[in-house]
Amino acid sequence: MAMCEHLSKADDPAAKTPEGCEECLAAGSRWVHLRRCLECGHIGCCDSSPNKHATKHFHETRHPVIQSYEPGENWRWCYEDSQMG
């Protein structure tokens, strides 16, 4: 399967909140794993986290590609095409 257009054109923005999930930090919540939006640099928590802020960010902004923000991981995911890159 060829890589989707969103993954092939994804940018590499700086993390807005490198210390953790932007919304969880503001609310004093916890997270399991972190994801970085490759369009704007938003850091959100994964779907295993109670608040699922990375996916909520996608639904609010339609920014299609996230990347793992965990040390040693570099995979990316496109919400639009349900494809990993």
NORWO-V392042 format. One record per residue. N is the residue number from 1. SS is DSSP state (@ for helix, = for strand, . for the rest). NEAR is the number of other ideal C-beta (glycine too) atoms within 10 Angstrom. Layout:
n->N ss->SS near->NEAR
n->N ss->SS near->NEAR
//
This chain:
n->1 ss->. near->5
n->2 ss->. near->7
n->3 ss->. near->15
n->4 ss->. near->18
n->5 ss->@ near->12
n->6 ss->@ near->20
n->7 ss->@ near->20
n->8 ss->@ near->11
n->9 ss->. near->12
n->10 ss->. near->21
n->11 ss->. near->11
n->12 ss->. near->8
n->13 ss->. near->13
n->14 ss->. near->8
n->15 ss->. near->15
n->16 ss->. near->13
n->17 ss->. near->18
n->18 ss->. near->11
n->19 ss->. near->9
n->20 ss->. near->17
n->21 ss->. near->27
n->22 ss->@ near->19
n->23 ss->@ near->19
n->24 ss->@ near->20
n->25 ss->@ near->13
n->26 ss->@ near->9
n->27 ss->@ near->11
n->28 ss->. near->6
n->29 ss->. near->15
n->30 ss->. near->12
n->31 ss->. near->22
n->32 ss->. near->13
n->33 ss->. near->15
n->34 ss->= near->27
n->35 ss->= near->27
n->36 ss->= near->25
n->37 ss->= near->24
n->38 ss->. near->22
n->39 ss->. near->19
n->40 ss->. near->13
n->41 ss->. near->17
n->42 ss->. near->24
n->43 ss->= near->25
n->44 ss->= near->28
n->45 ss->= near->27
n->46 ss->. near->20
n->47 ss->. near->14
n->48 ss->. near->9
n->49 ss->. near->20
n->50 ss->. near->11
n->51 ss->. near->18
n->52 ss->. near->18
n->53 ss->@ near->25
n->54 ss->@ near->26
n->55 ss->@ near->17
n->56 ss->@ near->14
n->57 ss->@ near->24
n->58 ss->@ near->23
n->59 ss->@ near->10
n->60 ss->@ near->10
n->61 ss->@ near->12
n->62 ss->. near->10
n->63 ss->. near->20
n->64 ss->. near->21
n->65 ss->= near->24
n->66 ss->= near->26
n->67 ss->= near->19
n->68 ss->= near->16
n->69 ss->. near->21
n->70 ss->. near->14
n->71 ss->. near->6
n->72 ss->. near->5
n->73 ss->. near->10
n->74 ss->. near->8
n->75 ss->. near->10
n->76 ss->= near->18
n->77 ss->= near->20
n->78 ss->= near->21
n->79 ss->. near->17
n->80 ss->. near->14
n->81 ss->. near->16
n->82 ss->. near->8
n->83 ss->= near->17
n->84 ss->= near->11
n->85 ss->. near->16
//
